[in-house]
Every structure is written in structure tokens, then in C-alpha cells.
Amino acid sequence: MPKGRQTPTQSVILPYTQTRGQEAVDLFNQSKHKAIEWQELLCADIMAENEDGLWTHMRFGYSLPRRNGKNEVMVMREMWGLENGEAILHTAHRTTTSHTAWERLVRVLSEAGYVEIGRKKKGETPPEKSYRTTKQYGLESITLTNGGTANFRTRTDNGGLGEGYDLLVIDEAQEYTTEQESTLIYTVSASPNPQTILCGTPPTMVSTGTVFTDLRDQCLTGETEDTGWAEWSVPDEPKDITDTELWYETNPSLGYHLTERVIRSEIRGDKLDFVIQRLGYWFRYSLKSAITQGEWDVLKCESLPKLSGRLFVGIKYNKDNTNVSMSIAVRTWDNKIFVETIDCRPIRSGNAWILAFLNTADIDTVVVDGKNGQDELSDEMKAIGLKRPILPTVPEIIAANALFTQAIADQQICHMGQPSLMQSVTNCEKRAIGSNGGFGYRSLRDGIDISLLDSVILASWKCTKAKEKKKQKISY
């Protein structure tokens, strides 16, 4: 039976002559699981040491299509860290993911002969291979009797301050934001031998993070130090997604626990999503867009600008009744408008996540568009004591689109380079609205949700118009 490619399709690995990778693999293999060749090779690269016994790669990022076993590599690294007395912080975008990571590590430890024990009693000598664990949801931890610890947390913009670790794991790295990085980056600063590992998949249309993409770009262009990268991916968007050779090239576990039959069942109408999530494609932006990548790139901030005033929120229910997007706009100190997408979720998931944000953020105005959801959301906002949103008319939508286009031309918009928003903005074309030359935007291709762009336009429209409010001048 054929096997998937065991070496990355693209990688940047610094030279090394020694590694602790095999030690980690041997610990993992004591469980019911056995490392696959690609996992052994990747562990060797991640855990390479220099002549001083320090990690060759202080940062290491790797990307694989889903269901290939990338999390097992983290288990190997974390098992070794626990056994060698490291303090570990494993973070994820969702609490369910961090909880699953804790469950996975506990299970493998138990299979490898480690015994869970309760609170230490006076005079008690615990077994050599034993651990204690905290099971509280969202605050899970594992502590070996030798002192090695692993905490599992959901990432926030301020979580992790004041805590020190040796190993920082960024799970679901495609969702890792610059705000989260600015907090977590310092959690390993005090370690004598720190390491940060980012693992994930290429960002999809609704991914919010930019750090993973930036790390990849910088690493592959030689702009990093003490950093490694590995990925399994197709270099270009393939015309034939049923080509099994591409499957084997980009899925190293194909032929092991992953089968052709499973992959074939994943092929649906959304070709681009399959190419990203199963073939590891890092999406490149369209050059035919009404708003080009160059125009959008020049508006990107290197760091979050100083913000001034309250938030303006734009919410758009897309026309095909699948997703709803929410974005914000806010003035900066230099009088530009900073925009960012909060999230894009299926409409069937309900409005609770929207209401939770609106109820806690410092908001000036909310604008909602989309006949398939705006009235219901307006009623729900009123029911919890929030001011009803603005439901824009067609002339107002036309004015908002024109204003946004002009703001881009005048470079009055700024952003942090969210991949999901960039894909929506730089893959759009104009569409006629009304009969007097008005226009809106629509997506150039399937799989890219234009509602992200529309929600940004709505938010920036009210933010821009708010500037025009002036005190009335009275003269005699």
C-alpha cells in the first residue's frame, strides 16, 4: 500500500548535529501508539540542540492538513518536557481544543505506564512514574512527581501575564493574533532554554490570526533567526482535486490511519476549502480584484495603532443564508479608521456570540444589514436592553460602499492584515446597486465570503460619518 510523503514539501531547518527527538519518540512509543516516520523526523528537527545544549530552534512552526496527527507530535514534545521537569503552557483558540489536548496527553501518559495519584499524604512516597492532574474545565493541568508541569489554557489578549514557562505551545496557530502574541511571548522569557512551537493548518476564509502566516513568510524568505518551519502543501491551487498523487504528497499519514476513502468523502462543493484543509494550500490573493492586494497591503499597520473613541460595529448576514460576519471600526489618534473582523460564523449557530460582544464592548453604533437576520437581531438586542441597530437603506448602502472605496484611495483605512479579511477584500468585484450608478461588492470566487468585507464597510461608514458631527455655530 502506498504511503504519504514523509518529509515536508517545504521546510527551513537550521543545521544541527544532536537532538533529543528520539528520546521523545521513545517515551511516546511506550503507549499504545507508535510514531510514524514523519513524526520521528519532525521531532528530531524540533528538538535539535546546539553545542551548548540549547534548542537550535527557539521557535518552530509546522503546518499539515487535518487528521494527519500533528497533535501527536505535540504529545511527544510535551511528554519529554514533563519527564525532564519543564514548565509547559499549551494554548488553543477554543476551550474545547485545549481540553482535548489535556485529555490526549493524560491518555497517552496512562498508556505509557504513568499512574494518576491523588493529593500527597504525609510520609507518602509516590510511584516513580506518577502524576497529578487538575480536571477543572478551562484550567486543566498535569504535574509529574518530578516537578514537570503542563497547563492547558484558552488564549486571550491578556492571558498568561505574570506566569513563567519553558515551553509555549500554540495550538490552532492559524487563529493566533498579534494581540495574543504580544502577551504570551513573554511567558518564556525567563526560561534558561525557552522554546515556542506553533502548529496548525493554513488559514481558511474565516481565520482571524496573522502570526502564523507572517512566521511562515518570514521563515521561507530567510528573515528569521533561531527559527524552524515545516509544511506539507501544494505550491499552487490544483485544477484536479481528485488527483490522488497530490493527496499522498501533502498527507504524510495517508496509508497509515488516513485512507483514500476518507479523503474522497470530504470532497464537496467548496473546492477551495478542500484545497486548503486537505492539500495544505496557502491561498494567494487574486490580481483581478476591484481592491488589489497592493492597495490593501499599503494600509497594513506594523503594530496596533493607538485608538481613540468608541467602536462602530457592522454586521452582515450574507445573501445565501449561510454566514453572518461582524466587524468593528474605530478612529485612531492620527484620525484614520482602523478596521478588523471580529468573527464570521454560520447563521444556524444563532446570535448569542454577537449579543455577548455587543453587551460587553464599548460601542457607539451598530449597523446591521441582511433581510435574513437583521430584524431578529434587532429584536434580540432590544430584549437585553441594547439600543436598536441601524438598518441601512439601499441609498445608504450605496453611499457606504462609495465612501469606503474613497477611503482606501485616500489611505484613510488601516488594518492588521487579517488573512480572512484580506481574502474577502482582495477577491471582490463591483456589482451594480440601484439604477443611478451605485455599486456594492461580490466575491470573485466560491468559498470566499464577501460578508466579511460588507461588515467592515458598514462599520467604517458610521465611523466616518460620526466625524462629520459638528457643534452648531450660531452667529448674530
N, C-alpha and C positions, 0 to 999 in steps of 0.2 A: 504494500500500500504506500503511495507517495506521502511525503511529509512536507509540512510548510518550511519555508526558508528559515534557517536557524540563526542567521546573522542579520543585523539591521540593514535596511536598504540605504539608510543614511546615518552616519554617526560621526562624532568628534570625540575621540578618546585620547587623552594625554598619555605619553609613554610611561610605562611602569615595569618594574621587574619583580614586584612582590604584591600579593593580595591576600586578604582574609576571606575572600569569597567562598573558597572551598569549605572553610570551617562553618560558614552559614548554611551552605548546602547540606553538609553532613548532619547538622542539627535538624534541619527540616526533614531529611530523609529518614530520621528515626521515627517519624509519624507514619500514618498510613499512606501518605503522599510521597511521590518521588519526583524530584526536579527534572524538568525536560532540559535538553541540551541548551536551548537558547536562554533559559533561565539561569543555568550554571554560568554561561558565558557573560551574561549581563551582570550577575552578581560579582563576578571577578572584576569587571570594569568598575562597577560602583564602589567596590570595597578595595580598590587598589591603594597601595601605600607608597609614600616616598621614602627616601633613605633615612629620614628622621622618625619614621613610624607614624606619620600623619597622613590623613586622607589625601590622595592625589587630587581627587575631585571634591572640593568643598561644596560645590553644587553639582547636582546631576539631574537631568530631566530625561524622561523617556515616554514615548507615545506609541500605543498599539491600538488596533481595532478592538472592539468589545469582545468579551468572553474568551480571551486568549490566555488569561492567567497572570495578568500584570500585577494583581494584588498579592499573589503568592510570592513574588519577588520581595515585596514589602514585608511579608511574614518572615522570610528568611533573614532579611536585614534586621528586623526588629527582634527576632529570637536571639540572634547573635548579640545584639545590643543589650538585651536583658541579661543574658548569660555573662556578659562582660561588664556589668554594673553601670550601663549608660542610663541617663535620664532621657526619655523619648516623649515627644509630643506628636501625635498623629491627628491631623486636622482634615476635615472634609467640608464640602459645601452644604451638605444636608446632615441632620442629626441621624437619620436612618442609615446613612452611609458610614458614619463614624461608629455607630453602634454595631453594624455588621462587621466592620473591621475588627472591633474588640471581640465579637463572638468568634470570628475566624481564628484569631490568634489564641484565644483560650482553648478552642477545639484542637488546634494543632499541638499546643503545649501538652494537653491531656493525652493526646495520642502518642506523643513522644516520651511519655513516662513521667511527666511532671504532675504532682499531686496538689490539688487545691486544699488549703487548710484554713481554719478559722482564725479568730483573734488569738494572738500569742498569750499563753498562760505562763505564770511564774514558774521558772525552773524547767520549762518545756524546751526540748531540742527538736526543732522541726526537721523533717526529712531533707536530705541534701537537694533533691530535685523537687522543690515545692514552691507554691506561690499563693498569694492572697489577691483577691480581686474585689473591686467595688462595682456593683451591678446597677447603681442608680442611673437611669436613662439620661443621657446627655453629660454625665460626669463619670463615665466608666474609667477604670484604671486596673492595671496589673502590676504587682510588685513581687519580685522573686526574693527569696530569703537572703540572697547575696546583696540585695540593695538595688538591683536594676529595676527601673520603673517605666511604665508606659501609660500616658494619659491620652484619652480619646475625646476630642472636642469638635464642636461645630465652629467654623470660622466666623468671626465678626470683625468689624472695623476697629475694635479696641480690645479684643480678647487676647490673653497671653501676656499682658503687661506685668512686669514685676516677677515673672517666672523664668527660671533658667533651665535649659536643656542642652544635651549633647547632640541629639538628632531631631531634626524637624522634618516631618513627612507632610507633604502637600498632596493629599488625595483629591481626585476630581480637579486636577490643576487647570483644566480649561475654564473653570469658574473663578480662579484666583485673581482678585482685583489688586490694584496698586495700593488702595487704602488698607487692605488686609496685609499686604506685604510690608508696608511701612511700619506696622505694629509687630508682626511676627518675626521680621528679620533680626530683631534684637534679642529674641529669646535664646539664641545660641551663641551670642557674642562673648559670653563669659566662659564658655567651654574651652579647655585647652586643645581640643581636637574636634571642632564642630563640623557637622555635615547637614545639608539640606537636600532633600530628594523630592522632586516634583514628578508625579506620574498622572497620566490621563490620556484622553483621546483628542484628536483635532477638534477645535471649536465648531459647533453647529450654528444654525441660524439664530438661536436664542441664547447662546453662551454669553456670559457677562464679563468674563475675565479677559485681561490683556497681558498679564505677566508671562504666561506660558508661551504665547505666540512671540512676545518680544525676546524671551530667552532663546527660543529656537532660532529666530532670525539672527540674533547677535552671535550665537554659538556657531552657526553654519557659515557665517561671514568672517569668523576669526576675531570677533570683537570682545571676547571674554577671556578671563584668566581663571585658572583653577576650577574649570567648569567642563563637564562632560554632557554629551547628548547622544541619544539613540532613538531611532524610529523605524517603524515598518510602514511604508506608504507607497502609493503610486505617485510618480512625479507629475503626471498630467491627468486631467479628467478623461477617463476612458470612454470610448464610444460603445463598447460592448461589455456591459457589466456581468454578463453570464460567462465570460471567459474564465475558466477555472484556473488557468495559469496565473492570472492576477490574484486569485484567491490564495493560492499557495505562496505567492511571492510576498504577500502582505499579512498573512496569518500564520505565525510560526507554530501554533498549536493545532493547525489543521492536519488531520491524520492521526492525532492523539485523541484528546477528548472532544475536539471540534470536528464536525463532519460536513461533507459537501451538502448532504441533505438538509442540514440545519441552515446553512448559508443560503441555499436555494429557496427555502421557505421565507427568508427575510426580504426577498425581492418584491417590492410593492410598487405603487405608482410614483413614489418620491425617489427618483433616481439619484438626485444629489445627496440626499440623506444616506442612502446605501453606500455611495462612493466615499463619503466622509467617515461614516461609522464602521463600515466593514472593510473598506480598502485603504483607510488611513489618509485620505486625500486632504491636504491643506489648501483650502479654497483660495484661488486667485481672483481678483476682482475684475469685473467687466470693463472694457475700454469704451463701450458703446453707450454707457450710462449718460443720462441727462446731467447728472452730477458726477464728475470723474473722480477717480481715486486721488489724482494730483490736487484737485480743488479741495477735497476733503482732508487730505494729509496735511496741507499747509495750515489748517485750522487746529491741528492737534497740539495739546499742551504737553510739555515735558513733565510737569507736576501739576497737582490740583491747584488751580488759581484761588486767590482769596475771593470769597463770595460775599455778596452784600444783599441783604434783604431776604424776603420770604420766597418760598418755592411756588412756581406755577406748574400745575400738573396737566398733562394731556393724556387722555385715554381714548383708544381707538379700537372698536370691535370690527374685525375685518369682514369683508363682504361675503366670504364663503362660509361664515358662521362656524369657524374653527377656533380662532385665537383672538385674544384681546391683549393689547400692549399698553403699558403705562410708562411714560417718560416725564422728566422734570426739566424745567428751565429756570435759571436764576441769574441775576446780574452779578458781574464780577466788579472788583474795585476799579478796574480800568474801563468800566462801562460797556463791556462786551456781554454776550449772553452765553452762559455755559449750559450745555445740554447733555443729558445722559438718560439711557433707558433703564428703568427700574427692573422690569421683567416683561416677558411675553409668555402667557400660559393658555392652555385650552379653555375655551369658554365653558365647557362642561364641568370644569373644576369649580365653577362658581366665583363669586365676587369677594369672598371673605378676605383673601390676600390683599385685594385693593382697598377694602374698607379698613383693614388693620393699618396699612400705610397712611391712609388719609387721616386716620384718627390719632396718629402719633406725630406726624411730621408737622413742621411749621409752614403752613400752606396759606397762600394768598387767594388763589383762584384755581378751580378745577374746570377743565373743558372736556366734554365727553361727546364723541361722535360715533355713530353706528346705530341704525334703527333696530338692530337685533339685540341691543343690550342697554342702550343709553337710558331709556325710561325706567327700566327695572333698577338700574344702579342709582338713578336719581332718587327713586322712592326709598331704596335701602339707606342711602346717605341721610335722608330726612328722618328716617326711623331711628337712627342712632344719634340724632342731634347735630348732624353736619349741615352746613349750608348747601342748598341745592347747587348742582353744577351748571355751567353754561352749556346749552345745547345749540351749537352754532348753526346758522342758516347757510344755504348754498352760497350766497354772496360773501358771507364771512369766511367760508372755507376757501373760496377763490382768493380773497384778499390775504388770507394766511399763507397760502402757497406762494403767492407773488412776493410777499414780504420776506419769506424765508429764502427764496431764490436770490433776492436782492441782498439780504444779509450775508449770504455766502460770498457773493461777488465783492461786497464791501469788507469782507473778512471781519464781520462783527459777531460771528458764531465761533465758539470754541468747544472742544470736547477732549476726552481722554483716550480716544482710539478704540472703543469697544468693538471687537470683531463682529458681533451680531448686528450692531447698528451700522457699522461700515458696510457690511454686505447688503443691507437694505438700501442705504443711501447711494452706494456706488453701483447698484444694479437696477436702476429705475429709468423709466421713460415717461415723458409727459403724456397726459390724456386730456382730452377736451372736457370742460365742465361748462354747462350753460350754453348760451348762444352768442355771447359777446366777447369771445376770445379768452375766457377764463380757462384755467387748467389745474389739474391735480397730478398725482403720480401713480404709476402702476409698476409692478415688478417686471423685469425683463425675462425672468425665467422661473420655472416651477421650483418650489421649495424655499423660496426667499419671501418672507412675509413683509409686505410693504407697510403693514400696520405699525411697525417699529418707527419708520420714517414719518408716517402720518401723525403718530402720537407726539413725536418731537416737534413737528410743525405746529400742532395745536398749542403745545406748552410755550414754545418760543413766541408765538403770535401774541398771546396775552401778556407775556413778559415784556415784549417790545412795546405793546400798546400802553402798558402801565407807565412807561417812561413819559408818555405824552400828557399825563395828568399834570396840569399846572394850576397854581392858585390863580383865581380870577383877579385880574387887575381892574381896579376902579379908578377912573380919572374924573376930575371935575373941571 
